[in-house]
């Protein structure tokens, strides 16, 4: 079971920032203002902390999250940098522009941040409170907008409290998001400048626009897109009450004979935090995997969504 909800409104001064940074290090969530909307942040390297974001928002699927860092030098620790990334970051960071770049294999980020994709959406925010928090924390912060799913993005601290399902302590930094910006940041693949997010991004000091592609890609590359990606090489059997011959069992709760267990305690946040790593660990490229039943409630809906995608019949490539 998730612990009781605890919230507090912190001032964006040195003591408040230190307290918020300490909470992030401890695996908690912090709502903070950016120049676009409020973000609900967690340590991007902490699987369980990132899982709490999805739990707090009631996010129906494990969509990729944007990672916020203090500067371009910090970004280069996590992504493969390019000439285009250097040009765009020099001109538009800090600011409401998210770059989508290949994830470094030794990035140390939670696979939940990228939804187990090989690319990462990353940006340097311009809001002074966001920048001060990143400096105090000295690490990457994964943060979608601080609103429940299907709700409007929050722009003031009094608006960013989420439902009590958050399952961890959550704190808000005082102060509104910067006025005048009506949408979250837009995402650009740094190799091909086109928008991946619904918003159209207007270049500063220029009338040129990069609009969303006319035809959505078959693969997901950035926050705001929904489709499947990773699936084990062998067949996946869901809602398995037993372990058949030749199968490896991914258990949950009191499941017996499990090769790995997402959460022996039946904790959905722990199960979400372990999902990608355990699927990879059981995947030998061809052997079947059985998965114990996961409750279709709360974060279990997102876990089951990903498992159904993993179990879906594979498309046969055209020859």
N, C-alpha and C positions, 0 to 999 in steps of 0.2 A: 504494500500500500504506500501511496505517496505521503510524505510528511505534511503536516498542516501548513497552510499558506501563511507567510509572513511578509509584510510589505513595509516600506519606509520611503519617505521622500527626503533625498539628500541634497544639500546645497553644493553647487559646483565650485567649492573652495578646496583648499589643500586637504583638510581633514575628510571632507566628503568624498573627494576623488580617491584618497588613500583607502577609505572604507570600501568604495565600489571596486577598486582594483583588487583588494583582498578578497572580496566576494567572488570575483571572476576566477581568481587563483584557486579558490576552494570549490569550484564547480557550480557556482550559483549563476543566476541570471541578473542582468542589469539593463533597464530601459534607459536610453540616453538620446538626446536630440542630435540630429544631423541637419545639414542645410536643406534636406528634402523633407523627411518625416522622422518620427521617433523610430529607433531600432530597438529590438529586444536581443541583447547580446549575450554570448557565452564564449568561453575559451575554445577556439576552433580546434585545439589539439586534444580536447577532452571528450571522448565518445559520449559519456553519460551526460555531461553538461549540454552538448549539442542535442542529444535526444530529448532533453527537457524543453528545448525550444519548440520542437514539434509537438510535444505533449501540451505545452502551454497554449499554443496557437490552435490546437485541434487540427493541425495540418493533415489533409486527407492522404497525402502521398509524401514520400521522401524526395521532395524537390531540392535541387541545389540551392545553397545559401550563398550570399555575398560575404566575403571576408573583408573586414576593414583593417587597415594597417596604418602606421604612422607616416610612412613615406615610401618613395619608390625603392629605396635601398632595402627596406623591409620586404617589399613585394617580391624582390628578386630572390629571396630565400625560399619562396614557395612555388614559383612558376619559372618556366623557361622564357627568358626575356628575348625580345626581338627588337629590330630597328624601329618598326612601327610602334611598338609599345613605348620605346624611349621617346619617340617624337610626340605621341599623344599624351604621355604622362608629364613630359616637360611642359607642354602647353596648357593642359587642362587639369592637372592635379596640383593642389587639392581642389576637389570639386565633384559635382554630381555625375561623374562618368565612371562606369565599371568596365574594366578590361577583362576579356575572357582569353586565358592563355593556358598552354599545356602545363599540367601539374608535374612538379618534379617528383621523381620516384621516392626520394627520401625527405619529402616535405614535412612529415610528422603530423599532418592534419588528419582529423577524423574523417573516415570515408563517408560519414553521414553528411558532411559539409558539401561534398561534391555529388552526393547520391551515387557514389562509387564510379563516377565518370573520370576520364583522364584529363579533364580540363577544370580550371578554377576561375570563378568570377571574383575579381578583387578590385578594391578601390581605396583611395585616400580621401576621407571626408574633409570638408572645409570648416565645419562648425567648430568654434573654439572649445566647447565643452567636449565634443567627441574627440578632438585632437588632444586635449588635456588628459582625458581618460585613457586613450591609447598610450600616451607617454607614461602615465602612472602605472599602467598594467604591463607595458613593455612586451606585448605579444599580440598575436592575431585574434581578432574578435569576429566571430560569425554572427551576423545580425540581419534577420529579415525585418520588415516593418512590425512595429509593436501593436498589432491588431489581431483579433481573432480572425480565422479564415472567413472569407466572404464579407468582412467588415471593411470600412474605409480606413485608410492609413491615419495614424494618430499624429497630431502636430503639437499637442500641449501635454504637460505632465499629468494633468487631471484627467486626460482622455486615454492614457496608455495602460491603465490597469486592465488586466485580462481576467478571464473567469478563474475561479478558485481552483480549477483543475491543474494549475501550473506545476504543482508537485515539488516546488523548491522555493527557497526564499528568493524574492525578487525585489529589486530596489529601483527607484527612478531618480535620475538626476534632474534637478529643477531647471526651468527655462524652456521657452518655446523653440520649436524648430524654426529655422530661418524663414522669414516671410517671403512671399513672391514666387516660390517654386511649388508648382501644383502637383507634381508627380514624383515617384521614386526615381532614383538614378537610372539611366539607360545603359545597357550592356553592349559593348562592341567587341567582336573578335578582332584582336589586334592585327591579324594578318590581312583581313578583309573588312574594311570599315562599313559595316551595316548593322542596324539595330537588331538585337535579339529579343529585347523586351518590348512590351506594347507601346511604351512611350516613344515619341519621336524626339531625338536629341538635336538641338540646334547648336552649331558651333559658335563659340564666342567670336564677336567682331566679324561675323560672316553670315550671309544669308543661305549658305549651302546647308542642306539637310541630308541626314541619312535616315531613311524610313525603314520600317519593317520589311523583310523580304515578302514578295507576293505569294510565294509558295513556302509553307513551313517545311523545315528540314525533317527528314525521317528520324533523325536522332536528336536527343536533347543536348544542348550545349551551354545553357545558361539558365538562371532563375527566370521563372515565368513560362517555361515550356514543360509539357507533360507527355512523356512517352517512356518506353522501357529501354534498358541498356544491358547490364550484365545479367547473364543467366548461366548456371552451371552447365558443364559439358554433357552430363548425363541427365536422364529423366528425373523429375521431382514429383513426389507423391505427397499431397497435402492431407491434413487431418488424419494422420496415421495413428492408429491405436496400437499398432504393433510394428515390429521390425522384421521384414521379410528377408529371405535368404539373399545375400549379396548387397543388401542395402546398408547405408550408413544412416543413423537416426539423429536428426537434430531435434532435441527434446525441448520441452517447456514445462515448468512446474514440477510435478512429481513423476514425470515420465520415467519409466524404468528402461534399462538397457540402452540408454542414449549414449552415442559416441561423444557428443557435445550437448550441453544444455544452455539454451539462451538465458534462462533464469530459473534456477531450482526453486527460488522463493515465489515464482509467479509474478515477478515485478515487470510490468510492460516497459518501463523506462530502461531497465537493465537489459531487457530482451532487445529493444531497439538499438541500444548502444553496441550490442554484440552481434547483431544480425549479419552485416556484411563480412566481418572478419571470420565468423564461424562458417558461413556459406563457402567462402574461399578455402577455408581449412579442410572442409569435407569434399571439395570438388577435386577429383582426380582426373577430370577430363572426359570420363565415360561412365563411371559407376553411378547407379541410382542412389538418390537421397530421399529419405522419408522425413516428414516434418510433423511433429505433434500438433494437435489443435491449438490455435491461438484465439483467445476471446475476441469477438468482433465488437469490441467496445473501446472507447478512448483511443490511445495510441495503437491498440491492437488492429484498428482498421488500416492504419498506414503500414504496419508490419505485414498484414495479410495481403494488402495491395501489392507490395513488393514480392511476396512469395507467389502470388498468382501469376505475376509477370515472369518470374523465374520458372514456373511450371508450365507456362503456355507452350503450345506446339511451336516448334521452330519453323520459320519460313525456309523453304528450299530455294537456294539461289538459282537463278536462271543460267543456263549454259548456252 
